Amino acid sequence: MRLKIVCGLLAAFLLVGCYTKKVVVRLPEAENLHFTESGRLFVSAGVGFFELVKNDGEFALEKLNDIDCGFAGITQISNFVYTLCYGIENPDANKYLYRMDLNDSDRKLEIIQDISEYDLPNGLTSDGVNTLYIANTAYFGSGAIVKINLSEDLMSVVGVDSRWAAQNHNVYHPNGIKWLNEHLWFTDLGEIKTIDVSNDADSVMAQSFASRFTVFDDLVPHCGGILATDFVGGQLVFIDSNGKIKYKSGIGSFQGASSLLVGREPLFNNHQIVATERGLLLEKNSNIGNKVSTATFDFDLNVCR
């Protein structure tokens, strides 16, 4: 694994001065990340769904799916991890919502809903209680946020609103999506938007938080602002509470930047950002992207500045 030291000035808007970049594992079409509270890390990709493990100081990916499917968004409610998959190279292939019990030593993925009706189910988040939200990216601005209600025991789907938030709610190309404090945050091409869901669902309306001439992929609320991946620019960016980009890594520093999280023990620490680099779409074999990487800083990323 190659180490790369990246340095710059805050005045030039580099992410945070100097950081060390390292490739953790190679993974074709690396996509999304999810940390559990205990620090287990699940990773989705166009070639499967994995848990990243560390043995004797070496990282490895353990594949958990037994069907050929491209996996995308990941979220969690209680002891259940949810994820979704779709046929990347065949848009007409079946698509599914899966659940995995973290207490199951076999880590078996179980289908709980066929979601084949959606064009491109991509991002996935939850309210932490019994509701899932899918970002159906779709095409030509016809995307929507899908709301899925789960049973009280979280074992089955009891209600689906396929266009809970769509064009008439200022939602067009939703991609990455996260829940925080009764707000949904999501990327929509070059915009980051938010929906206040504390009111009646009939009145939801997406508000623009930040805009840039690019394509944002995933995001995570952090320190009053948003950490996001700029897929086109190949950058990690931090957008402050005023919607302004405060820091960003260099252009192309993370090739096809897809997803990012602040690290957690025991695999990583909070001086690190863990990121997926997808690279070129539908390209699995080159050294352009296709990996999980870290950026390590000399300070605690959870101490907000």
C-alpha positions as CSV (number, residue, x, y, z in Angstrom):
1,M,0.0,0.0,0.0
2,R,1.4,3.3,-1.0
3,L,1.7,6.3,1.4
4,K,1.1,9.8,0.1
5,I,1.7,13.0,2.1
6,V,-0.5,15.8,1.0
7,C,0.2,19.3,2.2
8,G,-1.2,22.7,1.5
9,L,-2.3,26.0,3.0
10,L,-5.7,26.7,4.5
11,A,-5.7,29.9,2.6
12,A,-5.6,27.8,-0.6
13,F,-8.6,25.9,0.8
14,L,-6.9,22.5,1.1
15,L,-8.7,20.2,3.5
16,V,-6.7,20.8,6.6
17,G,-3.1,21.5,5.7
18,C,-1.2,18.2,5.8
19,Y,-2.6,14.7,5.9
20,T,-1.3,11.2,5.1
21,K,-3.2,9.3,2.5
22,K,-3.1,5.5,2.5
23,V,-4.9,2.8,0.5
24,V,-6.6,0.4,2.9
25,V,-7.9,-2.2,0.4
26,R,-8.5,-2.5,-3.3
27,L,-12.3,-2.8,-4.0
28,P,-13.8,-2.6,-7.5
29,E,-16.5,0.1,-7.8
30,A,-16.2,0.9,-4.0
31,E,-19.4,2.7,-3.0
32,N,-20.8,3.3,0.5
33,L,-19.6,2.9,4.1
34,H,-21.3,2.3,7.4
35,F,-19.8,2.2,10.9
36,T,-21.7,0.5,13.7
37,E,-21.5,1.9,17.2
38,S,-18.9,-0.8,18.1
39,G,-16.8,0.2,15.1
40,R,-17.6,-2.6,12.7
41,L,-17.3,-1.3,9.2
42,F,-19.6,-2.4,6.3
43,V,-18.7,-1.5,2.7
44,S,-20.9,-1.7,-0.4
45,A,-19.6,-1.9,-3.9
46,G,-20.6,-2.8,-7.5
47,V,-19.2,-6.2,-6.9
48,G,-20.9,-7.0,-3.5
49,F,-21.4,-6.2,0.2
50,F,-18.5,-6.6,2.6
51,E,-17.3,-6.3,6.2
52,L,-13.9,-4.8,6.6
53,V,-11.9,-6.7,9.2
54,K,-8.4,-6.5,10.5
55,N,-6.2,-9.5,11.4
56,D,-2.6,-9.2,12.6
57,G,-2.5,-5.6,11.5
58,E,-3.7,-6.4,7.9
59,F,-7.0,-5.3,6.5
60,A,-9.2,-7.7,4.5
61,L,-12.7,-7.7,3.1
62,E,-15.1,-10.5,3.9
63,K,-17.9,-10.8,1.3
64,L,-21.4,-11.3,2.7
65,N,-23.7,-11.5,-0.3
66,D,-24.4,-14.8,-2.2
67,I,-26.0,-13.3,-5.3
68,D,-24.4,-11.2,-8.0
69,C,-25.6,-7.7,-7.3
70,G,-24.3,-4.2,-7.1
71,F,-24.8,-2.8,-3.5
72,A,-25.2,0.9,-2.6
73,G,-26.7,2.6,0.5
74,I,-26.3,1.3,4.0
75,T,-28.0,2.3,7.2
76,Q,-28.9,0.9,10.6
77,I,-31.8,0.7,13.1
78,S,-31.2,-1.1,16.4
79,N,-29.2,-4.3,15.7
80,F,-30.3,-4.4,12.1
81,V,-28.2,-3.2,9.1
82,Y,-30.1,-2.4,6.0
83,T,-28.7,-2.2,2.5
84,L,-30.0,-2.2,-1.1
85,C,-28.7,-3.6,-4.4
86,Y,-29.4,-3.2,-8.1
87,G,-28.1,-4.5,-11.4
88,I,-25.5,-1.9,-12.3
89,E,-25.0,-3.1,-15.9
90,N,-28.6,-4.1,-16.4
91,P,-31.1,-1.4,-15.3
92,D,-34.0,-3.9,-15.7
93,A,-32.5,-6.4,-13.2
94,N,-34.2,-7.1,-9.9
95,K,-33.4,-4.8,-7.1
96,Y,-33.8,-5.6,-3.4
97,L,-33.8,-4.1,0.1
98,Y,-31.9,-6.3,2.5
99,R,-31.6,-6.7,6.2
100,M,-28.8,-8.2,8.3
101,D,-29.0,-8.9,12.1
102,L,-25.7,-7.8,13.7
103,N,-26.2,-10.5,16.3
104,D,-26.2,-13.2,13.7
105,S,-22.8,-14.7,13.6
106,D,-23.4,-15.9,10.0
107,R,-24.0,-12.3,8.9
108,K,-26.8,-13.5,6.6
109,L,-28.4,-10.9,4.3
110,E,-32.2,-11.4,4.0
111,I,-34.4,-9.8,1.4
112,I,-37.3,-7.9,3.0
113,Q,-38.6,-6.0,-0.1
114,D,-38.4,-6.1,-3.8
115,I,-37.6,-2.5,-5.0
116,S,-37.3,-3.3,-8.7
117,E,-39.8,-0.6,-9.6
118,Y,-37.2,2.1,-8.8
119,D,-34.8,3.3,-11.5
120,L,-31.6,3.6,-9.4
121,P,-32.1,3.1,-5.7
122,N,-28.9,4.6,-4.3
123,G,-28.6,6.3,-0.9
124,L,-30.2,4.9,2.2
125,T,-30.8,6.3,5.7
126,S,-33.1,5.9,8.6
127,D,-34.7,7.8,11.4
128,G,-33.3,5.3,13.8
129,V,-36.7,4.1,14.9
130,N,-38.7,2.4,12.2
131,T,-38.5,4.4,9.0
132,L,-36.1,4.1,6.0
133,Y,-35.5,6.6,3.3
134,I,-34.2,5.6,-0.1
135,A,-32.7,8.1,-2.6
136,N,-33.9,6.9,-6.0
137,T,-31.5,8.7,-8.2
138,A,-33.4,7.9,-11.4
139,Y,-32.8,9.8,-14.7
140,F,-33.5,13.2,-16.3
141,G,-34.5,14.8,-13.0
142,S,-37.3,12.2,-12.3
143,G,-35.7,11.1,-9.0
144,A,-37.5,10.9,-5.7
145,I,-37.0,10.0,-2.0
146,V,-38.9,6.9,-1.1
147,K,-40.2,6.5,2.4
148,I,-40.5,3.0,3.8
149,N,-42.2,2.2,7.1
150,L,-41.1,-0.9,9.0
151,S,-43.1,-3.0,11.4
152,E,-42.5,-2.4,15.1
153,D,-40.2,-5.4,15.3
154,L,-38.3,-4.1,12.2
155,M,-38.8,-7.5,10.5
156,S,-41.0,-6.4,7.6
157,V,-42.2,-3.5,5.4
158,V,-45.7,-2.2,6.3
159,G,-45.9,0.9,4.1
160,V,-44.2,2.5,1.1
161,D,-44.5,6.0,-0.3
162,S,-42.6,5.8,-3.6
163,R,-42.6,9.5,-4.2
164,W,-42.7,10.9,-0.7
165,A,-40.5,13.8,-1.9
166,A,-40.1,14.4,-5.7
167,Q,-40.1,17.2,-8.2
168,N,-42.9,19.2,-6.5
169,H,-40.7,19.1,-3.4
170,N,-37.6,20.4,-5.1
171,V,-36.1,16.9,-5.4
172,Y,-34.6,15.8,-8.7
173,H,-31.5,13.6,-8.5
174,P,-31.1,12.5,-4.9
175,N,-28.0,10.4,-4.3
176,G,-26.3,10.4,-0.9
177,I,-28.7,10.8,2.0
178,K,-28.4,11.1,5.8
179,W,-30.7,11.7,8.8
180,L,-29.9,14.1,11.6
181,N,-32.2,15.6,14.2
182,E,-35.4,15.3,12.2
183,H,-33.8,16.6,9.1
184,L,-32.9,14.7,5.9
185,W,-29.7,15.9,4.2
186,F,-29.1,14.7,0.6
187,T,-27.0,15.5,-2.5
188,D,-28.8,16.5,-5.7
189,L,-26.2,16.8,-8.5
190,G,-24.3,19.9,-7.6
191,E,-26.5,20.8,-4.7
192,I,-26.8,19.8,-1.1
193,K,-30.3,20.0,0.2
194,T,-32.2,19.5,3.5
195,I,-35.8,18.5,4.4
196,D,-37.3,19.3,7.7
197,V,-39.4,16.2,8.5
198,S,-40.5,17.3,12.0
199,N,-43.7,18.7,10.4
200,D,-46.5,16.9,8.6
201,A,-45.3,14.8,5.7
202,D,-47.6,16.6,3.3
203,S,-45.7,19.8,3.8
204,V,-42.1,18.6,3.2
205,M,-40.0,20.8,0.9
206,A,-36.3,20.5,0.1
207,Q,-34.3,23.6,0.8
208,S,-30.9,24.3,-0.8
209,F,-28.0,24.4,1.6
210,A,-25.0,24.6,-0.7
211,S,-24.4,24.6,-4.5
212,R,-21.3,24.0,-6.7
213,F,-20.8,23.3,-10.3
214,T,-20.0,19.5,-9.9
215,V,-21.7,16.3,-8.8
216,F,-21.7,15.6,-5.1
217,D,-22.0,11.9,-4.2
218,D,-22.4,11.1,-0.5
219,L,-22.4,13.3,2.6
220,V,-22.4,13.2,6.4
221,P,-23.4,16.0,8.8
222,H,-20.4,17.0,10.9
223,C,-19.5,19.8,13.2
224,G,-22.5,21.9,12.3
225,G,-21.8,21.6,8.6
226,I,-21.5,18.9,6.0
227,L,-18.6,16.6,5.0
228,A,-19.2,15.6,1.3
229,T,-17.6,13.8,-1.6
230,D,-17.2,15.7,-4.9
231,F,-17.3,12.8,-7.4
232,V,-16.3,14.8,-10.5
233,G,-13.6,16.9,-8.7
234,G,-12.2,13.8,-6.9
235,Q,-12.3,15.8,-3.6
236,L,-13.4,15.6,0.0
237,V,-15.0,18.9,1.1
238,F,-16.2,20.4,4.3
239,I,-19.1,22.9,4.0
240,D,-19.7,25.1,7.0
241,S,-23.0,26.0,8.6
242,N,-23.4,28.9,6.2
243,G,-23.3,26.6,3.2
244,K,-19.8,27.8,2.2
245,I,-16.9,25.4,1.4
246,K,-14.4,26.0,4.1
247,Y,-11.9,23.2,3.3
248,K,-11.4,20.8,0.4
249,S,-8.7,18.4,-0.6
250,G,-6.8,18.8,-3.9
251,I,-8.5,18.1,-7.3
252,G,-8.2,14.4,-8.0
253,S,-6.8,13.6,-4.6
254,F,-9.6,11.0,-4.2
255,Q,-10.5,9.5,-7.6
256,G,-14.2,9.4,-8.1
257,A,-14.8,10.2,-4.4
258,S,-17.9,8.3,-3.4
259,S,-18.4,8.1,0.4
260,L,-16.7,9.2,3.5
261,L,-16.9,8.8,7.3
262,V,-14.8,9.9,10.3
263,G,-12.9,6.9,11.6
264,R,-13.8,4.8,14.6
265,E,-11.9,2.4,16.8
266,P,-10.9,-0.4,16.7
267,L,-10.3,-0.4,12.9
268,F,-9.5,3.3,12.6
269,N,-9.5,6.4,14.8
270,N,-11.0,9.9,14.9
271,H,-7.9,11.4,13.4
272,Q,-8.8,9.7,10.1
273,I,-11.4,10.0,7.3
274,V,-12.2,6.7,5.7
275,A,-13.3,7.2,2.1
276,T,-14.3,5.1,-0.9
277,E,-12.8,6.0,-4.3
278,R,-15.0,4.6,-7.1
279,G,-13.0,5.9,-10.0
280,L,-14.5,5.5,-13.4
281,L,-18.1,4.3,-13.6
282,L,-18.5,0.6,-14.6
283,E,-14.8,0.1,-14.6
284,K,-13.5,-2.5,-12.2
285,N,-9.9,-3.3,-13.1
286,S,-7.8,-0.1,-13.3
287,N,-5.8,1.7,-10.6
288,I,-8.1,4.7,-11.0
289,G,-10.2,4.5,-7.9
290,N,-11.5,1.1,-7.0
291,K,-10.3,1.3,-3.4
292,V,-11.0,2.2,0.2
293,S,-8.5,4.8,1.5
294,T,-7.8,6.9,4.6
295,A,-6.7,10.4,5.1
296,T,-5.0,10.8,8.5
297,F,-4.6,14.2,10.2
298,D,-2.6,15.3,13.2
299,F,-5.7,16.3,15.2
300,D,-9.0,15.0,16.4
301,L,-11.6,15.4,13.7
302,N,-14.4,15.2,16.2
303,V,-13.2,18.3,18.0
304,C,-15.1,20.9,16.1
305,R,-13.1,24.0,15.1
